Amino acid sequence: MILLALGAFLIVLGALSLSFPVFCEKLKRYDEANWRLLGSPNGYSFADMGLSSGTFSWILAQGYKQSPSEEVIAEGNKAFKKALFAKYALGSGCAFLCVGFGLALASAA
């Protein structure tokens, strides 16, 4: 039961970490071409989940490093650390949920 609660907590924590409002604002201000390419995201996770997940993937792929703006690259490095945390929190949460459900089923049988 503890594994299920820990897994759910990590998934919620990872999902809440998918917002990049400061990065999106700098991207809009200093590199509008890439901002439009990403679909004009505002950076908040639940307001535009489809756009934020695209931004999340683009940050993890380090697409921000091709930007001509130093401000975007510097903020992108910060956003990359946050995106890595979200990636590992979501992955660990899913793993804990799977193991927790497996143990719950095994103990019930």
Phi and psi restraints in degrees (range 20) as a CNS / XPLOR table:
assign (resid 1 and name C) (resid 2 and name N)
       (resid 2 and name CA) (resid 2 and name C) 1.0 -65.5 20.0 2
assign (resid 2 and name N) (resid 2 and name CA)
       (resid 2 and name C) (resid 3 and name N) 1.0 -38.2 20.0 2
assign (resid 2 and name C) (resid 3 and name N)
       (resid 3 and name CA) (resid 3 and name C) 1.0 -64.3 20.0 2
assign (resid 3 and name N) (resid 3 and name CA)
       (resid 3 and name C) (resid 4 and name N) 1.0 -37.1 20.0 2
assign (resid 3 and name C) (resid 4 and name N)
       (resid 4 and name CA) (resid 4 and name C) 1.0 -65.6 20.0 2
assign (resid 4 and name N) (resid 4 and name CA)
       (resid 4 and name C) (resid 5 and name N) 1.0 -43.5 20.0 2
assign (resid 4 and name C) (resid 5 and name N)
       (resid 5 and name CA) (resid 5 and name C) 1.0 -66.3 20.0 2
assign (resid 5 and name N) (resid 5 and name CA)
       (resid 5 and name C) (resid 6 and name N) 1.0 -41.7 20.0 2
assign (resid 5 and name C) (resid 6 and name N)
       (resid 6 and name CA) (resid 6 and name C) 1.0 -64.8 20.0 2
assign (resid 6 and name N) (resid 6 and name CA)
       (resid 6 and name C) (resid 7 and name N) 1.0 -41.6 20.0 2
assign (resid 6 and name C) (resid 7 and name N)
       (resid 7 and name CA) (resid 7 and name C) 1.0 -62.9 20.0 2
assign (resid 7 and name N) (resid 7 and name CA)
       (resid 7 and name C) (resid 8 and name N) 1.0 -44.4 20.0 2
assign (resid 7 and name C) (resid 8 and name N)
       (resid 8 and name CA) (resid 8 and name C) 1.0 -64.1 20.0 2
assign (resid 8 and name N) (resid 8 and name CA)
       (resid 8 and name C) (resid 9 and name N) 1.0 -40.4 20.0 2
assign (resid 8 and name C) (resid 9 and name N)
       (resid 9 and name CA) (resid 9 and name C) 1.0 -62.4 20.0 2
assign (resid 9 and name N) (resid 9 and name CA)
       (resid 9 and name C) (resid 10 and name N) 1.0 -44.0 20.0 2
assign (resid 9 and name C) (resid 10 and name N)
       (resid 10 and name CA) (resid 10 and name C) 1.0 -66.7 20.0 2
assign (resid 10 and name N) (resid 10 and name CA)
       (resid 10 and name C) (resid 11 and name N) 1.0 -35.9 20.0 2
assign (resid 10 and name C) (resid 11 and name N)
       (resid 11 and name CA) (resid 11 and name C) 1.0 -66.3 20.0 2
assign (resid 11 and name N) (resid 11 and name CA)
       (resid 11 and name C) (resid 12 and name N) 1.0 -43.7 20.0 2
assign (resid 11 and name C) (resid 12 and name N)
       (resid 12 and name CA) (resid 12 and name C) 1.0 -64.2 20.0 2
assign (resid 12 and name N) (resid 12 and name CA)
       (resid 12 and name C) (resid 13 and name N) 1.0 -43.0 20.0 2
assign (resid 12 and name C) (resid 13 and name N)
       (resid 13 and name CA) (resid 13 and name C) 1.0 -62.9 20.0 2
assign (resid 13 and name N) (resid 13 and name CA)
       (resid 13 and name C) (resid 14 and name N) 1.0 -42.3 20.0 2
assign (resid 13 and name C) (resid 14 and name N)
       (resid 14 and name CA) (resid 14 and name C) 1.0 -65.8 20.0 2
assign (resid 14 and name N) (resid 14 and name CA)
       (resid 14 and name C) (resid 15 and name N) 1.0 -40.5 20.0 2
assign (resid 14 and name C) (resid 15 and name N)
       (resid 15 and name CA) (resid 15 and name C) 1.0 -66.1 20.0 2
assign (resid 15 and name N) (resid 15 and name CA)
       (resid 15 and name C) (resid 16 and name N) 1.0 -37.0 20.0 2
assign (resid 15 and name C) (resid 16 and name N)
       (resid 16 and name CA) (resid 16 and name C) 1.0 -71.6 20.0 2
assign (resid 16 and name N) (resid 16 and name CA)
       (resid 16 and name C) (resid 17 and name N) 1.0 -19.7 20.0 2
assign (resid 16 and name C) (resid 17 and name N)
       (resid 17 and name CA) (resid 17 and name C) 1.0 -84.8 20.0 2
assign (resid 17 and name N) (resid 17 and name CA)
       (resid 17 and name C) (resid 18 and name N) 1.0 1.9 20.0 2
assign (resid 17 and name C) (resid 18 and name N)
       (resid 18 and name CA) (resid 18 and name C) 1.0 -85.0 20.0 2
assign (resid 18 and name N) (resid 18 and name CA)
       (resid 18 and name C) (resid 19 and name N) 1.0 12.1 20.0 2
assign (resid 18 and name C) (resid 19 and name N)
       (resid 19 and name CA) (resid 19 and name C) 1.0 -99.1 20.0 2
assign (resid 19 and name N) (resid 19 and name CA)
       (resid 19 and name C) (resid 20 and name N) 1.0 135.1 20.0 2
assign (resid 19 and name C) (resid 20 and name N)
       (resid 20 and name CA) (resid 20 and name C) 1.0 -133.6 20.0 2
assign (resid 20 and name N) (resid 20 and name CA)
       (resid 20 and name C) (resid 21 and name N) 1.0 59.0 20.0 2
assign (resid 20 and name C) (resid 21 and name N)
       (resid 21 and name CA) (resid 21 and name C) 1.0 -66.7 20.0 2
assign (resid 21 and name N) (resid 21 and name CA)
       (resid 21 and name C) (resid 22 and name N) 1.0 -38.7 20.0 2
assign (resid 21 and name C) (resid 22 and name N)
       (resid 22 and name CA) (resid 22 and name C) 1.0 -68.2 20.0 2
assign (resid 22 and name N) (resid 22 and name CA)
       (resid 22 and name C) (resid 23 and name N) 1.0 -42.8 20.0 2
assign (resid 22 and name C) (resid 23 and name N)
       (resid 23 and name CA) (resid 23 and name C) 1.0 -63.0 20.0 2
assign (resid 23 and name N) (resid 23 and name CA)
       (resid 23 and name C) (resid 24 and name N) 1.0 -43.9 20.0 2
assign (resid 23 and name C) (resid 24 and name N)
       (resid 24 and name CA) (resid 24 and name C) 1.0 -65.0 20.0 2
assign (resid 24 and name N) (resid 24 and name CA)
       (resid 24 and name C) (resid 25 and name N) 1.0 -36.4 20.0 2
assign (resid 24 and name C) (resid 25 and name N)
       (resid 25 and name CA) (resid 25 and name C) 1.0 -66.2 20.0 2
assign (resid 25 and name N) (resid 25 and name CA)
       (resid 25 and name C) (resid 26 and name N) 1.0 -43.8 20.0 2
assign (resid 25 and name C) (resid 26 and name N)
       (resid 26 and name CA) (resid 26 and name C) 1.0 -67.4 20.0 2
assign (resid 26 and name N) (resid 26 and name CA)
       (resid 26 and name C) (resid 27 and name N) 1.0 -36.3 20.0 2
assign (resid 26 and name C) (resid 27 and name N)
       (resid 27 and name CA) (resid 27 and name C) 1.0 -63.9 20.0 2
assign (resid 27 and name N) (resid 27 and name CA)
       (resid 27 and name C) (resid 28 and name N) 1.0 -41.3 20.0 2
assign (resid 27 and name C) (resid 28 and name N)
       (resid 28 and name CA) (resid 28 and name C) 1.0 -65.3 20.0 2
assign (resid 28 and name N) (resid 28 and name CA)
       (resid 28 and name C) (resid 29 and name N) 1.0 -40.5 20.0 2
assign (resid 28 and name C) (resid 29 and name N)
       (resid 29 and name CA) (resid 29 and name C) 1.0 -75.3 20.0 2
assign (resid 29 and name N) (resid 29 and name CA)
       (resid 29 and name C) (resid 30 and name N) 1.0 -41.6 20.0 2
assign (resid 29 and name C) (resid 30 and name N)
       (resid 30 and name CA) (resid 30 and name C) 1.0 -107.6 20.0 2
assign (resid 30 and name N) (resid 30 and name CA)
       (resid 30 and name C) (resid 31 and name N) 1.0 -15.8 20.0 2
assign (resid 30 and name C) (resid 31 and name N)
       (resid 31 and name CA) (resid 31 and name C) 1.0 -145.7 20.0 2
assign (resid 31 and name N) (resid 31 and name CA)
       (resid 31 and name C) (resid 32 and name N) 1.0 70.4 20.0 2
assign (resid 31 and name C) (resid 32 and name N)
       (resid 32 and name CA) (resid 32 and name C) 1.0 -65.9 20.0 2
assign (resid 32 and name N) (resid 32 and name CA)
       (resid 32 and name C) (resid 33 and name N) 1.0 -27.2 20.0 2
assign (resid 32 and name C) (resid 33 and name N)
       (resid 33 and name CA) (resid 33 and name C) 1.0 -63.3 20.0 2
assign (resid 33 and name N) (resid 33 and name CA)
       (resid 33 and name C) (resid 34 and name N) 1.0 -47.4 20.0 2
assign (resid 33 and name C) (resid 34 and name N)
       (resid 34 and name CA) (resid 34 and name C) 1.0 -69.2 20.0 2
assign (resid 34 and name N) (resid 34 and name CA)
       (resid 34 and name C) (resid 35 and name N) 1.0 -33.9 20.0 2
assign (resid 34 and name C) (resid 35 and name N)
       (resid 35 and name CA) (resid 35 and name C) 1.0 -62.7 20.0 2
assign (resid 35 and name N) (resid 35 and name CA)
       (resid 35 and name C) (resid 36 and name N) 1.0 -42.7 20.0 2
assign (resid 35 and name C) (resid 36 and name N)
       (resid 36 and name CA) (resid 36 and name C) 1.0 -69.1 20.0 2
assign (resid 36 and name N) (resid 36 and name CA)
       (resid 36 and name C) (resid 37 and name N) 1.0 -36.4 20.0 2
assign (resid 36 and name C) (resid 37 and name N)
       (resid 37 and name CA) (resid 37 and name C) 1.0 -60.8 20.0 2
assign (resid 37 and name N) (resid 37 and name CA)
       (resid 37 and name C) (resid 38 and name N) 1.0 -34.9 20.0 2
assign (resid 37 and name C) (resid 38 and name N)
       (resid 38 and name CA) (resid 38 and name C) 1.0 -80.4 20.0 2
assign (resid 38 and name N) (resid 38 and name CA)
       (resid 38 and name C) (resid 39 and name N) 1.0 -3.0 20.0 2
assign (resid 38 and name C) (resid 39 and name N)
       (resid 39 and name CA) (resid 39 and name C) 1.0 96.9 20.0 2
assign (resid 39 and name N) (resid 39 and name CA)
       (resid 39 and name C) (resid 40 and name N) 1.0 19.5 20.0 2
assign (resid 39 and name C) (resid 40 and name N)
       (resid 40 and name CA) (resid 40 and name C) 1.0 57.7 20.0 2
assign (resid 40 and name N) (resid 40 and name CA)
       (resid 40 and name C) (resid 41 and name N) 1.0 56.1 20.0 2
assign (resid 40 and name C) (resid 41 and name N)
       (resid 41 and name CA) (resid 41 and name C) 1.0 -73.4 20.0 2
assign (resid 41 and name N) (resid 41 and name CA)
       (resid 41 and name C) (resid 42 and name N) 1.0 150.1 20.0 2
assign (resid 41 and name C) (resid 42 and name N)
       (resid 42 and name CA) (resid 42 and name C) 1.0 -96.7 20.0 2
assign (resid 42 and name N) (resid 42 and name CA)
       (resid 42 and name C) (resid 43 and name N) 1.0 -12.4 20.0 2
assign (resid 42 and name C) (resid 43 and name N)
       (resid 43 and name CA) (resid 43 and name C) 1.0 97.2 20.0 2
assign (resid 43 and name N) (resid 43 and name CA)
       (resid 43 and name C) (resid 44 and name N) 1.0 -3.9 20.0 2
assign (resid 43 and name C) (resid 44 and name N)
       (resid 44 and name CA) (resid 44 and name C) 1.0 -93.9 20.0 2
assign (resid 44 and name N) (resid 44 and name CA)
       (resid 44 and name C) (resid 45 and name N) 1.0 134.1 20.0 2
assign (resid 44 and name C) (resid 45 and name N)
       (resid 45 and name CA) (resid 45 and name C) 1.0 -65.2 20.0 2
assign (resid 45 and name N) (resid 45 and name CA)
       (resid 45 and name C) (resid 46 and name N) 1.0 -44.2 20.0 2
assign (resid 45 and name C) (resid 46 and name N)
       (resid 46 and name CA) (resid 46 and name C) 1.0 -96.1 20.0 2
assign (resid 46 and name N) (resid 46 and name CA)
       (resid 46 and name C) (resid 47 and name N) 1.0 -11.1 20.0 2
assign (resid 46 and name C) (resid 47 and name N)
       (resid 47 and name CA) (resid 47 and name C) 1.0 -75.2 20.0 2
assign (resid 47 and name N) (resid 47 and name CA)
       (resid 47 and name C) (resid 48 and name N) 1.0 -34.7 20.0 2
assign (resid 47 and name C) (resid 48 and name N)
       (resid 48 and name CA) (resid 48 and name C) 1.0 -144.8 20.0 2
assign (resid 48 and name N) (resid 48 and name CA)
       (resid 48 and name C) (resid 49 and name N) 1.0 66.8 20.0 2
assign (resid 48 and name C) (resid 49 and name N)
       (resid 49 and name CA) (resid 49 and name C) 1.0 -55.1 20.0 2
assign (resid 49 and name N) (resid 49 and name CA)
       (resid 49 and name C) (resid 50 and name N) 1.0 -39.1 20.0 2
assign (resid 49 and name C) (resid 50 and name N)
       (resid 50 and name CA) (resid 50 and name C) 1.0 -63.7 20.0 2
assign (resid 50 and name N) (resid 50 and name CA)
       (resid 50 and name C) (resid 51 and name N) 1.0 -41.0 20.0 2
assign (resid 50 and name C) (resid 51 and name N)
       (resid 51 and name CA) (resid 51 and name C) 1.0 -72.3 20.0 2
assign (resid 51 and name N) (resid 51 and name CA)
       (resid 51 and name C) (resid 52 and name N) 1.0 -36.9 20.0 2
assign (resid 51 and name C) (resid 52 and name N)
       (resid 52 and name CA) (resid 52 and name C) 1.0 -68.4 20.0 2
assign (resid 52 and name N) (resid 52 and name CA)
       (resid 52 and name C) (resid 53 and name N) 1.0 -34.5 20.0 2
assign (resid 52 and name C) (resid 53 and name N)
       (resid 53 and name CA) (resid 53 and name C) 1.0 -70.3 20.0 2
assign (resid 53 and name N) (resid 53 and name CA)
       (resid 53 and name C) (resid 54 and name N) 1.0 -33.2 20.0 2
assign (resid 53 and name C) (resid 54 and name N)
       (resid 54 and name CA) (resid 54 and name C) 1.0 -66.8 20.0 2
assign (resid 54 and name N) (resid 54 and name CA)
       (resid 54 and name C) (resid 55 and name N) 1.0 -41.1 20.0 2
assign (resid 54 and name C) (resid 55 and name N)
       (resid 55 and name CA) (resid 55 and name C) 1.0 -64.8 20.0 2
assign (resid 55 and name N) (resid 55 and name CA)
       (resid 55 and name C) (resid 56 and name N) 1.0 -41.1 20.0 2
assign (resid 55 and name C) (resid 56 and name N)
       (resid 56 and name CA) (resid 56 and name C) 1.0 -58.3 20.0 2
assign (resid 56 and name N) (resid 56 and name CA)
       (resid 56 and name C) (resid 57 and name N) 1.0 -47.3 20.0 2
assign (resid 56 and name C) (resid 57 and name N)
       (resid 57 and name CA) (resid 57 and name C) 1.0 -64.9 20.0 2
assign (resid 57 and name N) (resid 57 and name CA)
       (resid 57 and name C) (resid 58 and name N) 1.0 -40.0 20.0 2
assign (resid 57 and name C) (resid 58 and name N)
       (resid 58 and name CA) (resid 58 and name C) 1.0 -66.0 20.0 2
assign (resid 58 and name N) (resid 58 and name CA)
       (resid 58 and name C) (resid 59 and name N) 1.0 -38.2 20.0 2
assign (resid 58 and name C) (resid 59 and name N)
       (resid 59 and name CA) (resid 59 and name C) 1.0 -67.4 20.0 2
assign (resid 59 and name N) (resid 59 and name CA)
       (resid 59 and name C) (resid 60 and name N) 1.0 -43.6 20.0 2
assign (resid 59 and name C) (resid 60 and name N)
       (resid 60 and name CA) (resid 60 and name C) 1.0 -63.9 20.0 2
assign (resid 60 and name N) (resid 60 and name CA)
       (resid 60 and name C) (resid 61 and name N) 1.0 -31.6 20.0 2
assign (resid 60 and name C) (resid 61 and name N)
       (resid 61 and name CA) (resid 61 and name C) 1.0 -80.5 20.0 2
assign (resid 61 and name N) (resid 61 and name CA)
       (resid 61 and name C) (resid 62 and name N) 1.0 -0.2 20.0 2
assign (resid 61 and name C) (resid 62 and name N)
       (resid 62 and name CA) (resid 62 and name C) 1.0 57.7 20.0 2
assign (resid 62 and name N) (resid 62 and name CA)
       (resid 62 and name C) (resid 63 and name N) 1.0 40.5 20.0 2
assign (resid 62 and name C) (resid 63 and name N)
       (resid 63 and name CA) (resid 63 and name C) 1.0 -67.9 20.0 2
assign (resid 63 and name N) (resid 63 and name CA)
       (resid 63 and name C) (resid 64 and name N) 1.0 -21.9 20.0 2
assign (resid 63 and name C) (resid 64 and name N)
       (resid 64 and name CA) (resid 64 and name C) 1.0 -66.0 20.0 2
assign (resid 64 and name N) (resid 64 and name CA)
       (resid 64 and name C) (resid 65 and name N) 1.0 -19.9 20.0 2
assign (resid 64 and name C) (resid 65 and name N)
       (resid 65 and name CA) (resid 65 and name C) 1.0 -70.8 20.0 2
assign (resid 65 and name N) (resid 65 and name CA)
       (resid 65 and name C) (resid 66 and name N) 1.0 -15.5 20.0 2
assign (resid 65 and name C) (resid 66 and name N)
       (resid 66 and name CA) (resid 66 and name C) 1.0 -87.6 20.0 2
assign (resid 66 and name N) (resid 66 and name CA)
       (resid 66 and name C) (resid 67 and name N) 1.0 0.1 20.0 2
assign (resid 66 and name C) (resid 67 and name N)
       (resid 67 and name CA) (resid 67 and name C) 1.0 -71.8 20.0 2
assign (resid 67 and name N) (resid 67 and name CA)
       (resid 67 and name C) (resid 68 and name N) 1.0 142.5 20.0 2
assign (resid 67 and name C) (resid 68 and name N)
       (resid 68 and name CA) (resid 68 and name C) 1.0 -75.7 20.0 2
assign (resid 68 and name N) (resid 68 and name CA)
       (resid 68 and name C) (resid 69 and name N) 1.0 -10.4 20.0 2
assign (resid 68 and name C) (resid 69 and name N)
       (resid 69 and name CA) (resid 69 and name C) 1.0 -95.6 20.0 2
assign (resid 69 and name N) (resid 69 and name CA)
       (resid 69 and name C) (resid 70 and name N) 1.0 129.1 20.0 2
assign (resid 69 and name C) (resid 70 and name N)
       (resid 70 and name CA) (resid 70 and name C) 1.0 -67.8 20.0 2
assign (resid 70 and name N) (resid 70 and name CA)
       (resid 70 and name C) (resid 71 and name N) 1.0 -32.0 20.0 2
assign (resid 70 and name C) (resid 71 and name N)
       (resid 71 and name CA) (resid 71 and name C) 1.0 -64.9 20.0 2
assign (resid 71 and name N) (resid 71 and name CA)
       (resid 71 and name C) (resid 72 and name N) 1.0 -41.3 20.0 2
assign (resid 71 and name C) (resid 72 and name N)
       (resid 72 and name CA) (resid 72 and name C) 1.0 -66.9 20.0 2
assign (resid 72 and name N) (resid 72 and name CA)
       (resid 72 and name C) (resid 73 and name N) 1.0 -40.6 20.0 2
assign (resid 72 and name C) (resid 73 and name N)
       (resid 73 and name CA) (resid 73 and name C) 1.0 -65.7 20.0 2
assign (resid 73 and name N) (resid 73 and name CA)
       (resid 73 and name C) (resid 74 and name N) 1.0 -43.1 20.0 2
assign (resid 73 and name C) (resid 74 and name N)
       (resid 74 and name CA) (resid 74 and name C) 1.0 -64.4 20.0 2
assign (resid 74 and name N) (resid 74 and name CA)
       (resid 74 and name C) (resid 75 and name N) 1.0 -45.1 20.0 2
assign (resid 74 and name C) (resid 75 and name N)
       (resid 75 and name CA) (resid 75 and name C) 1.0 -69.8 20.0 2
assign (resid 75 and name N) (resid 75 and name CA)
       (resid 75 and name C) (resid 76 and name N) 1.0 -31.4 20.0 2
assign (resid 75 and name C) (resid 76 and name N)
       (resid 76 and name CA) (resid 76 and name C) 1.0 -64.5 20.0 2
assign (resid 76 and name N) (resid 76 and name CA)
       (resid 76 and name C) (resid 77 and name N) 1.0 -35.8 20.0 2
assign (resid 76 and name C) (resid 77 and name N)
       (resid 77 and name CA) (resid 77 and name C) 1.0 -64.3 20.0 2
assign (resid 77 and name N) (resid 77 and name CA)
       (resid 77 and name C) (resid 78 and name N) 1.0 -38.9 20.0 2
assign (resid 77 and name C) (resid 78 and name N)
       (resid 78 and name CA) (resid 78 and name C) 1.0 -67.2 20.0 2
assign (resid 78 and name N) (resid 78 and name CA)
       (resid 78 and name C) (resid 79 and name N) 1.0 -43.2 20.0 2
assign (resid 78 and name C) (resid 79 and name N)
       (resid 79 and name CA) (resid 79 and name C) 1.0 -65.9 20.0 2
assign (resid 79 and name N) (resid 79 and name CA)
       (resid 79 and name C) (resid 80 and name N) 1.0 -31.6 20.0 2
assign (resid 79 and name C) (resid 80 and name N)
       (resid 80 and name CA) (resid 80 and name C) 1.0 -63.4 20.0 2
assign (resid 80 and name N) (resid 80 and name CA)
       (resid 80 and name C) (resid 81 and name N) 1.0 -41.5 20.0 2
assign (resid 80 and name C) (resid 81 and name N)
       (resid 81 and name CA) (resid 81 and name C) 1.0 -63.2 20.0 2
assign (resid 81 and name N) (resid 81 and name CA)
       (resid 81 and name C) (resid 82 and name N) 1.0 -41.6 20.0 2
assign (resid 81 and name C) (resid 82 and name N)
       (resid 82 and name CA) (resid 82 and name C) 1.0 -66.6 20.0 2
assign (resid 82 and name N) (resid 82 and name CA)
       (resid 82 and name C) (resid 83 and name N) 1.0 -38.5 20.0 2
assign (resid 82 and name C) (resid 83 and name N)
       (resid 83 and name CA) (resid 83 and name C) 1.0 -67.4 20.0 2
assign (resid 83 and name N) (resid 83 and name CA)
       (resid 83 and name C) (resid 84 and name N) 1.0 -38.5 20.0 2
assign (resid 83 and name C) (resid 84 and name N)
       (resid 84 and name CA) (resid 84 and name C) 1.0 -62.8 20.0 2
assign (resid 84 and name N) (resid 84 and name CA)
       (resid 84 and name C) (resid 85 and name N) 1.0 -42.0 20.0 2
assign (resid 84 and name C) (resid 85 and name N)
       (resid 85 and name CA) (resid 85 and name C) 1.0 -59.5 20.0 2
assign (resid 85 and name N) (resid 85 and name CA)
       (resid 85 and name C) (resid 86 and name N) 1.0 -45.7 20.0 2
assign (resid 85 and name C) (resid 86 and name N)
       (resid 86 and name CA) (resid 86 and name C) 1.0 -63.0 20.0 2
assign (resid 86 and name N) (resid 86 and name CA)
       (resid 86 and name C) (resid 87 and name N) 1.0 -41.5 20.0 2
assign (resid 86 and name C) (resid 87 and name N)
       (resid 87 and name CA) (resid 87 and name C) 1.0 -60.2 20.0 2
assign (resid 87 and name N) (resid 87 and name CA)
       (resid 87 and name C) (resid 88 and name N) 1.0 -49.2 20.0 2
assign (resid 87 and name C) (resid 88 and name N)
       (resid 88 and name CA) (resid 88 and name C) 1.0 -72.2 20.0 2
assign (resid 88 and name N) (resid 88 and name CA)
       (resid 88 and name C) (resid 89 and name N) 1.0 -31.7 20.0 2
assign (resid 88 and name C) (resid 89 and name N)
       (resid 89 and name CA) (resid 89 and name C) 1.0 -66.6 20.0 2
assign (resid 89 and name N) (resid 89 and name CA)
       (resid 89 and name C) (resid 90 and name N) 1.0 -44.4 20.0 2
assign (resid 89 and name C) (resid 90 and name N)
       (resid 90 and name CA) (resid 90 and name C) 1.0 -65.5 20.0 2
assign (resid 90 and name N) (resid 90 and name CA)
       (resid 90 and name C) (resid 91 and name N) 1.0 -43.2 20.0 2
assign (resid 90 and name C) (resid 91 and name N)
       (resid 91 and name CA) (resid 91 and name C) 1.0 -65.1 20.0 2
assign (resid 91 and name N) (resid 91 and name CA)
       (resid 91 and name C) (resid 92 and name N) 1.0 -44.2 20.0 2
assign (resid 91 and name C) (resid 92 and name N)
       (resid 92 and name CA) (resid 92 and name C) 1.0 -66.0 20.0 2
assign (resid 92 and name N) (resid 92 and name CA)
       (resid 92 and name C) (resid 93 and name N) 1.0 -39.4 20.0 2
assign (resid 92 and name C) (resid 93 and name N)
       (resid 93 and name CA) (resid 93 and name C) 1.0 -61.6 20.0 2
assign (resid 93 and name N) (resid 93 and name CA)
       (resid 93 and name C) (resid 94 and name N) 1.0 -43.3 20.0 2
assign (resid 93 and name C) (resid 94 and name N)
       (resid 94 and name CA) (resid 94 and name C) 1.0 -64.1 20.0 2
assign (resid 94 and name N) (resid 94 and name CA)
       (resid 94 and name C) (resid 95 and name N) 1.0 -41.0 20.0 2
assign (resid 94 and name C) (resid 95 and name N)
       (resid 95 and name CA) (resid 95 and name C) 1.0 -63.8 20.0 2
assign (resid 95 and name N) (resid 95 and name CA)
       (resid 95 and name C) (resid 96 and name N) 1.0 -44.5 20.0 2
assign (resid 95 and name C) (resid 96 and name N)
       (resid 96 and name CA) (resid 96 and name C) 1.0 -63.6 20.0 2
assign (resid 96 and name N) (resid 96 and name CA)
       (resid 96 and name C) (resid 97 and name N) 1.0 -39.3 20.0 2
assign (resid 96 and name C) (resid 97 and name N)
       (resid 97 and name CA) (resid 97 and name C) 1.0 -62.3 20.0 2
assign (resid 97 and name N) (resid 97 and name CA)
       (resid 97 and name C) (resid 98 and name N) 1.0 -44.7 20.0 2
assign (resid 97 and name C) (resid 98 and name N)
       (resid 98 and name CA) (resid 98 and name C) 1.0 -62.3 20.0 2
assign (resid 98 and name N) (resid 98 and name CA)
       (resid 98 and name C) (resid 99 and name N) 1.0 -46.9 20.0 2
assign (resid 98 and name C) (resid 99 and name N)
       (resid 99 and name CA) (resid 99 and name C) 1.0 -64.9 20.0 2
assign (resid 99 and name N) (resid 99 and name CA)
       (resid 99 and name C) (resid 100 and name N) 1.0 -42.4 20.0 2
assign (resid 99 and name C) (resid 100 and name N)
       (resid 100 and name CA) (resid 100 and name C) 1.0 -63.0 20.0 2
assign (resid 100 and name N) (resid 100 and name CA)
       (resid 100 and name C) (resid 101 and name N) 1.0 -44.0 20.0 2
assign (resid 100 and name C) (resid 101 and name N)
       (resid 101 and name CA) (resid 101 and name C) 1.0 -66.3 20.0 2
assign (resid 101 and name N) (resid 101 and name CA)
       (resid 101 and name C) (resid 102 and name N) 1.0 -38.4 20.0 2
assign (resid 101 and name C) (resid 102 and name N)
       (resid 102 and name CA) (resid 102 and name C) 1.0 -62.0 20.0 2
assign (resid 102 and name N) (resid 102 and name CA)
       (resid 102 and name C) (resid 103 and name N) 1.0 -44.8 20.0 2
assign (resid 102 and name C) (resid 103 and name N)
       (resid 103 and name CA) (resid 103 and name C) 1.0 -66.2 20.0 2
assign (resid 103 and name N) (resid 103 and name CA)
       (resid 103 and name C) (resid 104 and name N) 1.0 -37.2 20.0 2
assign (resid 103 and name C) (resid 104 and name N)
       (resid 104 and name CA) (resid 104 and name C) 1.0 -65.2 20.0 2
assign (resid 104 and name N) (resid 104 and name CA)
       (resid 104 and name C) (resid 105 and name N) 1.0 -41.0 20.0 2
assign (resid 104 and name C) (resid 105 and name N)
       (resid 105 and name CA) (resid 105 and name C) 1.0 -68.8 20.0 2
assign (resid 105 and name N) (resid 105 and name CA)
       (resid 105 and name C) (resid 106 and name N) 1.0 -38.4 20.0 2
assign (resid 105 and name C) (resid 106 and name N)
       (resid 106 and name CA) (resid 106 and name C) 1.0 -68.2 20.0 2
assign (resid 106 and name N) (resid 106 and name CA)
       (resid 106 and name C) (resid 107 and name N) 1.0 -35.3 20.0 2
assign (resid 106 and name C) (resid 107 and name N)
       (resid 107 and name CA) (resid 107 and name C) 1.0 -77.5 20.0 2
assign (resid 107 and name N) (resid 107 and name CA)
       (resid 107 and name C) (resid 108 and name N) 1.0 -23.6 20.0 2
assign (resid 107 and name C) (resid 108 and name N)
       (resid 108 and name CA) (resid 108 and name C) 1.0 -79.8 20.0 2
assign (resid 108 and name N) (resid 108 and name CA)
       (resid 108 and name C) (resid 109 and name N) 1.0 -22.4 20.0 2
